[in-house]
Amino acid sequence: MGPLTGAVNIVVAVLHFIWLFSAAVIYPVFFYYIVLTIAGLRYNSKFKEPAIPSELPSITILIPARNEAVVIRDTLLAMANLDYPKDKLEVLLLDDGSTDDTVRIAEEVAKEYPFIRVVRVEGGGRGKSYVLNYGLRLARGEVIAVYDADNRPEPGALKGLVAMLSDETPAVTGKVRTINWKGNILTRFICMEYLYFQLAGQSGKSKLYKTAVLPGTNFVIKKDLLEELGGWDEEALAEDLEMSFRIIAMGKRIAYNPLAVTWEQEPESWRVWFRQRTRWAAGNVYTVKEHIKRFREIPGWGLRFDLLLTLMVYYLLAIAVIVADVAFVALLVTFGNVTWFTGLILSFVYVAFLLEIFAGLYDGKIRSIGCWLLAPLMYYTYSQIWIFISLAGLWEAGKAKKVWYKTPRTAV
């Protein structure tokens, strides 16, 4: 055996060790997400639109905005078109120091609809949570709703959310769809990712554990609960997940209505998308660090496990991709001379990924053949970048000063 052959064998042995060790941790998670996917399909197929209460609560919609001139008119008009009694509706456009025409456009719309108010946030530039807390202090409604500045909720969305509020479920969230999913290959990838996350992470979780998690938009929450919680954590970059953890730790649940839909714009630039997801990954790390000691307060071991996976999803995905990549490299280095078990597991990862993405497309009623054909490519492109997002998220989480990076918008 020559020196080169011996070196190759050592490399292969190391790669196999790394792969086997990681696979023992990661692949049970893959199986779990298959279970979540099946549970999500069952939840959605049996879900019935909740009955609208005869007496609806007063509600304040908070819309944080910073340089949103491109989208803000359509967003406010969508709020005006909500099927909700206008005498019980208040919309606060919370301007966080915009330097474009956001305020001028918002004030033009507000003149036509007296339930819309434009509020200039004092001491702004400190992040979304600060802006939301500022609006919370001004809110008159019994219930608080949150929408991002690019959102266009469907007319019945707000009623659908409010209808599921109760003492046990003081917060309710709905589905988020991608309005510009046909924009380019990136927005198609994001659309597929969102559809699957909501199928497994919202519908699946709701089926198995009777709770979902709050996204950053399209949700309602009782104002008295928010005040009891002390509002949003202004240090959190992923304020939605951080708030979800505290609600569930109280023994409350977050309901999910997949028929209460809002449409939002997603990044069309890879650079913008990378920065956005890095911020989210860093926010998840913050939530783990802040609340790791409180996991015992989460009711049930299954839900504790699921929430930990949710908080670590970016890193688990990165590890899973690395594991598959290592197996693939081992396959190349040994010129295909790997065990049948290695080949089987490598095939399982790819097939499971495809089936989960296809399930999301099917559930989301996406009939575009382009998306279905892109799904196989998604694993080898979009998913690979999560390795670098996870590393960047860890770096961002370690910084002393956290910065709220506002996602730039484009006309749709």
HELIX and SHEET records of a PDB file:
HELIX    1   1 PRO A    3  LYS A   46  1                                  44    
HELIX    2   2 ILE A   72  ALA A   80  1                                   9    
HELIX    3   3 LYS A   86  LYS A   88  5                                   3    
HELIX    4   4 THR A  102  GLU A  112  1                                  11    
HELIX    5   5 LYS A  128  LEU A  138  1                                  11    
HELIX    6   6 ALA A  157  VAL A  162  1                                   6    
HELIX    7   7 ILE A  185  PHE A  197  1                                  13    
HELIX    8   8 GLN A  198  GLY A  204  3                                   7    
HELIX    9   9 LYS A  205  TYR A  209  1                                   5    
HELIX   10  10 LYS A  223  LEU A  229  1                                   7    
HELIX   11  11 GLU A  239  ALA A  249  1                                  11    
HELIX   12  12 TRP A  270  HIS A  291  1                                  22    
HELIX   13  13 ILE A  292  GLU A  297  5                                   6    
HELIX   14  14 TRP A  301  LEU A  311  1                                  11    
HELIX   15  15 VAL A  313  VAL A  333  1                                  21    
HELIX   16  16 TRP A  340  ASP A  363  1                                  24    
HELIX   17  17 ILE A  369  TYR A  380  1                                  12    
HELIX   18  18 SER A  383  ILE A  385  5                                   3    
HELIX   19  19 TRP A  386  ALA A  397  1                                  12    
SHEET    1   A 8 ILE A 116  ARG A 120  0                                        
SHEET    2   A 8 LEU A  89  ASP A  95  1                                        
SHEET    3   A 8 ILE A  59  ALA A  65  1                                        
SHEET    4   A 8 VAL A 143  VAL A 146  1                                        
SHEET    5   A 8 PHE A 219  LYS A 222 -1                                        
SHEET    6   A 8 ALA A 171  THR A 178 -1                                        
SHEET    7   A 8 ILE A 254  GLU A 264  1                                        
SHEET    8   A 8 ARG A 152  PRO A 153 -1                                        
END                                                                             
